[in-house]
């Protein structure tokens, strides 16, 4: 386990007891999430862009940025803020004030650049593919040289990060515990449904195990 240094940039100010700064907490949240939001500012105008990501060691990979304003911002060496959130449940308290959500979230900071080396880009694309569905890279057709050239991947060095986690029942106390209403948690797990075969597929192929039993890492 390693920790990110706590600084004014990554310090969790509200409910600091929910904060974590260690990679054993932060990295699994990044690995489970399928979408991240990338924040940056150009000429005092903030932007937040959703995109696909994957972690490769201490780098965060972002896919599909070609031609966008974010790519110019990144390649100029400007800082980025990236967030992910996993919603685990709705916390239904006895009082409106104490209603909450169970969640796991990460905010990270860093600078990045586009990956130009073909071999490095291919490895990064494999990492992104496996992040979505582990085992798919070996089954699907690999990219051609032309497709690889048309693909843009940004690698961000994770300089600083923090996680914030809330789990557990409502926080009611005192006389509110006797208020006559149901209280508890409504879990909201990600439950993949049965896979749907592409209607253009003319040959019936068996579904791979990673499709039939698809699950995100980190949760049963």
Number of C-alpha atoms within 10 A of each C-alpha: 6 9 15 16 15 14 10 8 12 17 17 19 10 9 10 10 11 14 19 21 21 16 17 12 21 22 16 13 20 25 18 19 21 18 18 21 17 21 17 19 15 11 5 7 7 9 13 15 12 14 14 17 28 27 20 17 9 13 16 21 23 25 18 15 18 15 9 9 12 21 18 15 18 21 13 12 12 16 15 19 18 21 20 22 21 20 15 18 20 18 21 20 22 21 15 8 9 14 18 18 21 20 17 21 20 23 21 22 20 20 19 23 19 20 17 12 8 12 11 12 20 18 12 23 23 17 18 24 19 15 23 19 15 18 15 16 16 11 8 9 8 13 12 9 11 8 9 16 12 10 17 18 24 25 24 23 18 20 13 19 27 25 26 21 18 18 15 12 19 20 17 17 10 6 7 12 14 10 12 8 10 8 17 16 19 14 13 13 12 13 9 12 9 10 11 7 10 7 6 6 8 7 6 7 8 8 12 12 9 12 16 13 12 16 17 17 14 10 8 7
